[in-house]
Amino acid sequence: MEARKIVRIAAVLVAATIAVCHAYRTGSDEPPSTPASGPNILNLRGVRNVEFGDTEQELLRRGQLHAEPDLACGSSLTDPSAVSPVFADDRLVLLWASPPVKTPEGVTAGTPVEQVRAAYPAATRLTAPPGTYRFDGLLARQGDRAYLFLHDGRTVRKTVAGYAHYAQQLFDEGFGTC
């Protein structure tokens, strides 16, 4: 009988250890290995067949990037057209998205800020410098990636995803009209 109690205790401890390990893994700060995807889903890996870290040349070769950049705003994706790329050192580092493109949690331009805070409760609040015409932001980091939601206090005006460093830099230094 004593051996059965020891086996039961050991089984409970093993089960508890597995549960704790699983909880730790699902709470990881690494981008998800199987992110939500779909034709109009912007996740922390990218959108459709476009991934952060891709080079401009790769995207051109695969037909994902228009060969002739827009003179006013630079490069643009062929599909989805509602997403604009930002490159640094020839690598894709950020994507700006407009509806119908949205995050896996359903956030896009026009989403109420309260809904964003509910979907990303750990998001850091960013305040635009006083006297500027820039938007406040919410930065939702996960590992080295992040979503940046620029908002007017009521609704999201712009959705950006990519490397957290570049999203923070974009917010800190401002952005153009595109």
BAMARRO-87459 format. One record per residue (C-alpha): x, y, z. Coordinates in nm, 2 decimals. Layout:
<pts>
<pt><c1>X</c1><c2>Y</c2><c3>Z</c3></pt>
...
</pts>
This chain:
<pts>
<pt><c1>0.00</c1><c2>0.00</c2><c3>0.00</c3></pt>
<pt><c1>0.28</c1><c2>0.24</c2><c3>0.08</c3></pt>
<pt><c1>0.42</c1><c2>0.19</c2><c3>-0.28</c3></pt>
<pt><c1>0.08</c1><c2>0.29</c2><c3>-0.43</c3></pt>
<pt><c1>0.08</c1><c2>0.61</c2><c3>-0.23</c3></pt>
<pt><c1>0.43</c1><c2>0.70</c2><c3>-0.35</c3></pt>
<pt><c1>0.33</c1><c2>0.62</c2><c3>-0.71</c3></pt>
<pt><c1>0.02</c1><c2>0.84</c2><c3>-0.68</c3></pt>
<pt><c1>0.22</c1><c2>1.13</c2><c3>-0.53</c3></pt>
<pt><c1>0.48</c1><c2>1.09</c2><c3>-0.81</c3></pt>
<pt><c1>0.21</c1><c2>1.09</c2><c3>-1.07</c3></pt>
<pt><c1>0.05</c1><c2>1.41</c2><c3>-0.93</c3></pt>
<pt><c1>0.39</c1><c2>1.58</c2><c3>-0.91</c3></pt>
<pt><c1>0.47</c1><c2>1.48</c2><c3>-1.28</c3></pt>
<pt><c1>0.13</c1><c2>1.61</c2><c3>-1.39</c3></pt>
<pt><c1>0.18</c1><c2>1.94</c2><c3>-1.20</c3></pt>
<pt><c1>0.53</c1><c2>1.98</c2><c3>-1.35</c3></pt>
<pt><c1>0.39</c1><c2>1.93</c2><c3>-1.70</c3></pt>
<pt><c1>0.11</c1><c2>2.18</c2><c3>-1.64</c3></pt>
<pt><c1>0.35</c1><c2>2.44</c2><c3>-1.51</c3></pt>
<pt><c1>0.59</c1><c2>2.39</c2><c3>-1.81</c3></pt>
<pt><c1>0.30</c1><c2>2.42</c2><c3>-2.05</c3></pt>
<pt><c1>0.18</c1><c2>2.74</c2><c3>-1.88</c3></pt>
<pt><c1>0.53</c1><c2>2.88</c2><c3>-1.91</c3></pt>
<pt><c1>0.56</c1><c2>2.79</c2><c3>-2.27</c3></pt>
<pt><c1>0.23</c1><c2>2.94</c2><c3>-2.37</c3></pt>
<pt><c1>0.32</c1><c2>3.26</c2><c3>-2.18</c3></pt>
<pt><c1>0.65</c1><c2>3.29</c2><c3>-2.38</c3></pt>
<pt><c1>0.75</c1><c2>3.61</c2><c3>-2.53</c3></pt>
<pt><c1>0.85</c1><c2>3.45</c2><c3>-2.85</c3></pt>
<pt><c1>0.63</c1><c2>3.51</c2><c3>-3.16</c3></pt>
<pt><c1>0.38</c1><c2>3.22</c2><c3>-3.19</c3></pt>
<pt><c1>0.51</c1><c2>2.93</c2><c3>-3.40</c3></pt>
<pt><c1>0.17</c1><c2>2.89</c2><c3>-3.57</c3></pt>
<pt><c1>0.03</c1><c2>3.25</c2><c3>-3.58</c3></pt>
<pt><c1>-0.32</c1><c2>3.31</c2><c3>-3.70</c3></pt>
<pt><c1>-0.32</c1><c2>3.37</c2><c3>-4.07</c3></pt>
<pt><c1>-0.56</c1><c2>3.43</c2><c3>-4.35</c3></pt>
<pt><c1>-0.58</c1><c2>3.66</c2><c3>-4.65</c3></pt>
<pt><c1>-0.63</c1><c2>3.97</c2><c3>-4.45</c3></pt>
<pt><c1>-0.45</c1><c2>3.89</c2><c3>-4.12</c3></pt>
<pt><c1>-0.14</c1><c2>4.08</c2><c3>-4.02</c3></pt>
<pt><c1>0.04</c1><c2>3.89</c2><c3>-3.75</c3></pt>
<pt><c1>0.39</c1><c2>3.91</c2><c3>-3.59</c3></pt>
<pt><c1>0.54</c1><c2>3.71</c2><c3>-3.87</c3></pt>
<pt><c1>0.40</c1><c2>3.93</c2><c3>-4.15</c3></pt>
<pt><c1>0.11</c1><c2>3.91</c2><c3>-4.39</c3></pt>
<pt><c1>0.03</c1><c2>3.63</c2><c3>-4.64</c3></pt>
<pt><c1>0.35</c1><c2>3.53</c2><c3>-4.81</c3></pt>
<pt><c1>0.55</c1><c2>3.83</c2><c3>-4.68</c3></pt>
<pt><c1>0.76</c1><c2>3.79</c2><c3>-4.37</c3></pt>
<pt><c1>0.96</c1><c2>4.03</c2><c3>-4.16</c3></pt>
<pt><c1>1.32</c1><c2>4.00</c2><c3>-4.25</c3></pt>
<pt><c1>1.25</c1><c2>3.93</c2><c3>-4.62</c3></pt>
<pt><c1>1.47</c1><c2>4.14</c2><c3>-4.85</c3></pt>
<pt><c1>1.33</c1><c2>4.38</c2><c3>-5.11</c3></pt>
<pt><c1>1.49</c1><c2>4.16</c2><c3>-5.38</c3></pt>
<pt><c1>1.32</c1><c2>3.84</c2><c3>-5.25</c3></pt>
<pt><c1>0.99</c1><c2>4.02</c2><c3>-5.25</c3></pt>
<pt><c1>1.04</c1><c2>4.16</c2><c3>-5.60</c3></pt>
<pt><c1>1.15</c1><c2>3.82</c2><c3>-5.73</c3></pt>
<pt><c1>0.84</c1><c2>3.65</c2><c3>-5.58</c3></pt>
<pt><c1>0.61</c1><c2>3.92</c2><c3>-5.72</c3></pt>
<pt><c1>0.51</c1><c2>4.04</c2><c3>-5.37</c3></pt>
<pt><c1>0.64</c1><c2>4.40</c2><c3>-5.42</c3></pt>
<pt><c1>0.57</c1><c2>4.64</c2><c3>-5.70</c3></pt>
<pt><c1>0.87</c1><c2>4.69</c2><c3>-5.92</c3></pt>
<pt><c1>0.81</c1><c2>5.06</c2><c3>-5.95</c3></pt>
<pt><c1>0.78</c1><c2>5.24</c2><c3>-5.61</c3></pt>
<pt><c1>0.53</c1><c2>5.51</c2><c3>-5.56</c3></pt>
<pt><c1>0.72</c1><c2>5.84</c2><c3>-5.60</c3></pt>
<pt><c1>0.55</c1><c2>5.99</c2><c3>-5.29</c3></pt>
<pt><c1>0.55</c1><c2>5.70</c2><c3>-5.05</c3></pt>
<pt><c1>0.80</c1><c2>5.44</c2><c3>-5.17</c3></pt>
<pt><c1>0.75</c1><c2>5.06</c2><c3>-5.20</c3></pt>
<pt><c1>0.41</c1><c2>4.89</c2><c3>-5.19</c3></pt>
<pt><c1>0.30</c1><c2>4.53</c2><c3>-5.18</c3></pt>
<pt><c1>0.11</c1><c2>4.38</c2><c3>-5.47</c3></pt>
<pt><c1>-0.13</c1><c2>4.19</c2><c3>-5.24</c3></pt>
<pt><c1>-0.27</c1><c2>4.29</c2><c3>-5.00</c3></pt>
<pt><c1>-0.26</c1><c2>4.64</c2><c3>-5.14</c3></pt>
<pt><c1>-0.39</c1><c2>4.77</c2><c3>-4.80</c3></pt>
<pt><c1>-0.04</c1><c2>4.70</c2><c3>-4.65</c3></pt>
<pt><c1>0.27</c1><c2>4.91</c2><c3>-4.70</c3></pt>
<pt><c1>0.62</c1><c2>4.79</c2><c3>-4.62</c3></pt>
<pt><c1>0.90</c1><c2>4.96</c2><c3>-4.44</c3></pt>
<pt><c1>1.26</c1><c2>4.85</c2><c3>-4.51</c3></pt>
<pt><c1>1.58</c1><c2>4.91</c2><c3>-4.32</c3></pt>
<pt><c1>1.91</c1><c2>4.78</c2><c3>-4.45</c3></pt>
<pt><c1>1.72</c1><c2>4.60</c2><c3>-4.73</c3></pt>
<pt><c1>1.51</c1><c2>4.40</c2><c3>-4.49</c3></pt>
<pt><c1>1.14</c1><c2>4.43</c2><c3>-4.42</c3></pt>
<pt><c1>1.11</c1><c2>4.56</c2><c3>-4.07</c3></pt>
<pt><c1>0.75</c1><c2>4.70</c2><c3>-4.05</c3></pt>
<pt><c1>0.42</c1><c2>4.68</c2><c3>-4.22</c3></pt>
<pt><c1>0.15</c1><c2>4.95</c2><c3>-4.21</c3></pt>
<pt><c1>-0.20</c1><c2>4.80</c2><c3>-4.25</c3></pt>
<pt><c1>-0.54</c1><c2>4.95</c2><c3>-4.33</c3></pt>
<pt><c1>-0.88</c1><c2>4.78</c2><c3>-4.34</c3></pt>
<pt><c1>-0.97</c1><c2>4.51</c2><c3>-4.43</c3></pt>
<pt><c1>-0.64</c1><c2>4.39</c2><c3>-4.30</c3></pt>
<pt><c1>-0.65</c1><c2>4.33</c2><c3>-3.92</c3></pt>
<pt><c1>-0.46</c1><c2>4.15</c2><c3>-3.64</c3></pt>
<pt><c1>-0.56</c1><c2>3.80</c2><c3>-3.54</c3></pt>
<pt><c1>-0.75</c1><c2>3.97</c2><c3>-3.25</c3></pt>
<pt><c1>-0.95</c1><c2>4.17</c2><c3>-3.50</c3></pt>
<pt><c1>-0.78</c1><c2>4.51</c2><c3>-3.45</c3></pt>
<pt><c1>-0.76</c1><c2>4.75</c2><c3>-3.75</c3></pt>
<pt><c1>-0.81</c1><c2>5.12</c2><c3>-3.82</c3></pt>
<pt><c1>-1.14</c1><c2>5.22</c2><c3>-3.67</c3></pt>
<pt><c1>-1.13</c1><c2>4.97</c2><c3>-3.38</c3></pt>
<pt><c1>-1.22</c1><c2>5.14</c2><c3>-3.04</c3></pt>
<pt><c1>-0.91</c1><c2>5.19</c2><c3>-2.81</c3></pt>
<pt><c1>-1.09</c1><c2>5.00</c2><c3>-2.53</c3></pt>
<pt><c1>-1.12</c1><c2>4.69</c2><c3>-2.75</c3></pt>
<pt><c1>-0.74</c1><c2>4.72</c2><c3>-2.82</c3></pt>
<pt><c1>-0.66</c1><c2>4.74</c2><c3>-2.45</c3></pt>
<pt><c1>-0.88</c1><c2>4.44</c2><c3>-2.39</c3></pt>
<pt><c1>-0.71</c1><c2>4.24</c2><c3>-2.67</c3></pt>
<pt><c1>-0.36</c1><c2>4.35</c2><c3>-2.56</c3></pt>
<pt><c1>-0.38</c1><c2>4.42</c2><c3>-2.19</c3></pt>
<pt><c1>0.00</c1><c2>4.43</c2><c3>-2.15</c3></pt>
<pt><c1>0.04</c1><c2>4.70</c2><c3>-2.42</c3></pt>
<pt><c1>0.25</c1><c2>5.00</c2><c3>-2.32</c3></pt>
<pt><c1>0.08</c1><c2>5.34</c2><c3>-2.35</c3></pt>
<pt><c1>0.28</c1><c2>5.59</c2><c3>-2.56</c3></pt>
<pt><c1>0.21</c1><c2>5.96</c2><c3>-2.55</c3></pt>
<pt><c1>0.28</c1><c2>6.18</c2><c3>-2.85</c3></pt>
<pt><c1>0.49</c1><c2>6.48</c2><c3>-2.78</c3></pt>
<pt><c1>0.28</c1><c2>6.79</c2><c3>-2.69</c3></pt>
<pt><c1>0.24</c1><c2>7.05</c2><c3>-2.97</c3></pt>
<pt><c1>0.26</c1><c2>6.79</c2><c3>-3.25</c3></pt>
<pt><c1>0.00</c1><c2>6.65</c2><c3>-3.48</c3></pt>
<pt><c1>0.11</c1><c2>6.29</c2><c3>-3.40</c3></pt>
<pt><c1>-0.11</c1><c2>6.02</c2><c3>-3.26</c3></pt>
<pt><c1>-0.07</c1><c2>5.85</c2><c3>-2.92</c3></pt>
<pt><c1>0.00</c1><c2>5.49</c2><c3>-2.94</c3></pt>
<pt><c1>-0.02</c1><c2>5.14</c2><c3>-2.78</c3></pt>
<pt><c1>0.28</c1><c2>4.92</c2><c3>-2.82</c3></pt>
<pt><c1>0.20</c1><c2>4.55</c2><c3>-2.78</c3></pt>
<pt><c1>0.53</c1><c2>4.36</c2><c3>-2.76</c3></pt>
<pt><c1>0.59</c1><c2>3.99</c2><c3>-2.80</c3></pt>
<pt><c1>0.96</c1><c2>3.90</c2><c3>-2.80</c3></pt>
<pt><c1>1.14</c1><c2>4.10</c2><c3>-3.06</c3></pt>
<pt><c1>0.81</c1><c2>4.18</c2><c3>-3.24</c3></pt>
<pt><c1>0.53</c1><c2>4.42</c2><c3>-3.17</c3></pt>
<pt><c1>0.21</c1><c2>4.58</c2><c3>-3.28</c3></pt>
<pt><c1>0.19</c1><c2>4.96</c2><c3>-3.27</c3></pt>
<pt><c1>-0.16</c1><c2>5.10</c2><c3>-3.27</c3></pt>
<pt><c1>-0.17</c1><c2>5.47</c2><c3>-3.33</c3></pt>
<pt><c1>-0.49</c1><c2>5.63</c2><c3>-3.20</c3></pt>
<pt><c1>-0.67</c1><c2>5.95</c2><c3>-3.14</c3></pt>
<pt><c1>-0.79</c1><c2>5.85</c2><c3>-2.79</c3></pt>
<pt><c1>-1.11</c1><c2>5.69</c2><c3>-2.92</c3></pt>
<pt><c1>-1.02</c1><c2>5.48</c2><c3>-3.22</c3></pt>
<pt><c1>-0.72</c1><c2>5.32</c2><c3>-3.39</c3></pt>
<pt><c1>-0.61</c1><c2>5.54</c2><c3>-3.68</c3></pt>
<pt><c1>-0.31</c1><c2>5.33</c2><c3>-3.80</c3></pt>
<pt><c1>-0.20</c1><c2>4.97</c2><c3>-3.74</c3></pt>
<pt><c1>0.17</c1><c2>4.88</c2><c3>-3.76</c3></pt>
<pt><c1>0.34</c1><c2>4.55</c2><c3>-3.70</c3></pt>
<pt><c1>0.70</c1><c2>4.44</c2><c3>-3.71</c3></pt>
<pt><c1>1.02</c1><c2>4.44</c2><c3>-3.51</c3></pt>
<pt><c1>0.96</c1><c2>4.61</c2><c3>-3.18</c3></pt>
<pt><c1>1.28</c1><c2>4.82</c2><c3>-3.20</c3></pt>
<pt><c1>1.16</c1><c2>4.98</c2><c3>-3.53</c3></pt>
<pt><c1>0.80</c1><c2>5.02</c2><c3>-3.41</c3></pt>
<pt><c1>0.93</c1><c2>5.21</c2><c3>-3.10</c3></pt>
<pt><c1>1.17</c1><c2>5.41</c2><c3>-3.32</c3></pt>
<pt><c1>0.88</c1><c2>5.50</c2><c3>-3.56</c3></pt>
<pt><c1>0.68</c1><c2>5.63</c2><c3>-3.27</c3></pt>
<pt><c1>0.97</c1><c2>5.82</c2><c3>-3.11</c3></pt>
<pt><c1>1.09</c1><c2>5.99</c2><c3>-3.43</c3></pt>
<pt><c1>0.75</c1><c2>6.04</c2><c3>-3.60</c3></pt>
<pt><c1>0.64</c1><c2>5.93</c2><c3>-3.94</c3></pt>
<pt><c1>0.56</c1><c2>6.08</c2><c3>-4.28</c3></pt>
<pt><c1>0.23</c1><c2>6.13</c2><c3>-4.45</c3></pt>
<pt><c1>0.22</c1><c2>5.78</c2><c3>-4.61</c3></pt>
</pts>
